[in-house]
Amino acid sequence: MRPSRARTRPWQAGLLLGLALGLAVALPLGLGAAASLEGPVYDLLLRSRQASADPRILLVGMDDDTFNALGGRAPTRPEIARAVKRLWDGGATLVALDLLFTSPRSEEEDKPLQEALASADTVLAANPAAGARPIRRFAEQAVGVGSVDLMTDRDGVLRRLPPPYLAPSGAGLAVTDLPFALACASQIWFPGGSPPVKLEGTTLWLGNHPYPVGRTGWLIPFCGGDSTLPRLSFKTLLTGDARLPDLKGKIVLVGSTRPSVHDYFSVPYPARGAAIRGFQTMTTHTMAGVEVHGQALSALLKGEAIHPPSGKARAALFLVLAALGTVLTMFPLKPALSLSIWLAFGLAILGSALLAIRHGLALPLLALSLCWLAYTGASFSYHRYRDFQEKRAVQRLFARYVSPNVAKELLANPDLVHLGGRRKELTILFSDIRGFTHLSERLPPEQVSALLNEYFTVMTQVLFRFDGTLDKFIGDAILAFFGDPLDQPDQAARAMACAVAMQEEAAALRSRFEGEGKPPLHIGIAIHTGPAVVGNNGSETNFLYTVIGDTVNLAARLQGLAVRDDVITTIATAGRVPGFEDTYEVERLDPVMVKGKSEPIPILRVLGRART
């Protein structure tokens, strides 16, 4: 059962991680934890719409030119009356005054404006939040009154119109103050009458025209920055001989366009030009209040609306995202493929948000992106951690067979280890303990095992010091080789130095054993260089990284010739060691006949390092 558990553990851990992220990240984001930060991202999405304005909208701005022409004062009510009459006579369909007339003045001032309002279809402005409404004599002449209250988000940017003021009535529902743009649109949709009003969920219906308000107001589908709508200076209307543009069918909004009047708001779009003549703006993303109403009116007339997903739709979005992120976290993929998949889905989220905004749906892109990034980061971290753990496990496994230096090189360059066996020139080192059979017969098995473990530990440390590869332990014998898995041009010299060092360590170990009352250990070692087959040899289900071939057999037979505390090597191998006879104390031996060989093998005995 243990192998099955090992196979299922990675995906189970990935599943738990995905569920934890769902609770810690996806759920809070789905409930709006990042809603207050969505604004700037929404602004970027909004600017990708490339919407156009309704050509019927015209703005008349009381700009700096107007104030300069009037000697630094605002237009009087008779001058406003003259402008209204001129606009109406020029063919305007509706004149909307984004101006507050909250208190009466002299008859000479109020009467001309009253008469102008009576002769034209006009919508007047109110400020219900401040209790500011047009005086009765003006309100009675206008075809509508709209609220010019505007609301900004927490970051100070104006993105929406407030909901209408609604009150229950005997007929069902009474609208006391429509937003200014909606009041104007209502006069275009229902000239001369009041539309039936009903509220369904978060959508207010004026007849068959929806006004989705949500919980926080109606998102304005801006079509550009300040000065996007065509604009006419109020000064032009005061000059009787000034030529006016074609006003037939136009819906004209009249209001202040002077930033110094403080009727400017930060909006998602940058203004057309960083500076407005006569006044340097603090930011390029500002818009006159009259244009805010004008762009809102344009969107209403074109049937455009932007609304966030419903609560159920939002929950479904984050549920699908969390489920997909969990699935991708559960299953390990190669880093390049994993990165491609995560990046592709991230781009899909961005593309979906861009497509949705063009169809009037404002997806919470920031929250979706944060959720996706959390899953991406957690998945990469988790799988890279698993890779690290597996790499450490492989390194520990390699460290049983090769030196730490070789193990690090193999992990950095795994292609150096080839599957299957391959023919290669190697230097084989064979050693065993002399008289071990007699020794094991005299001692308890536990003591023999402890002795061997201590001996093998010391010998393996020496082997790895010279970057040799441990093939296997065979009873009391050690089979090792040099020249693989890393190529070692000096493999014979390494093997010779390792063998002599083993004898020196064996002498030190023997001295310590004698002092501890343990039986002394004497070893014999043989070294031979030649072609061998090295690699993963064995069956399909059970194999070892080992060496086989005649070179290995010859080294094993030469090892049988080694007496206590010496090293036997072939003359061919000794010839591969630079300065061999100067470095080591050597005794030449007679050539020996070895089973399987037709010719005698010239050999040498190495007694230790040369005395200086």
Order of alpha helices (4+ residues) and beta strands (2+ residues): alpha-alpha-alpha-beta-alpha-alpha-beta-alpha-beta-alpha-beta-beta-beta-beta-beta-alpha-beta-beta-beta-beta-beta-alpha-beta-beta-beta-alpha-alpha-alpha-alpha-alpha-beta-alpha-alpha-beta-beta-alpha-beta-beta-alpha-beta-alpha-alpha-beta-beta
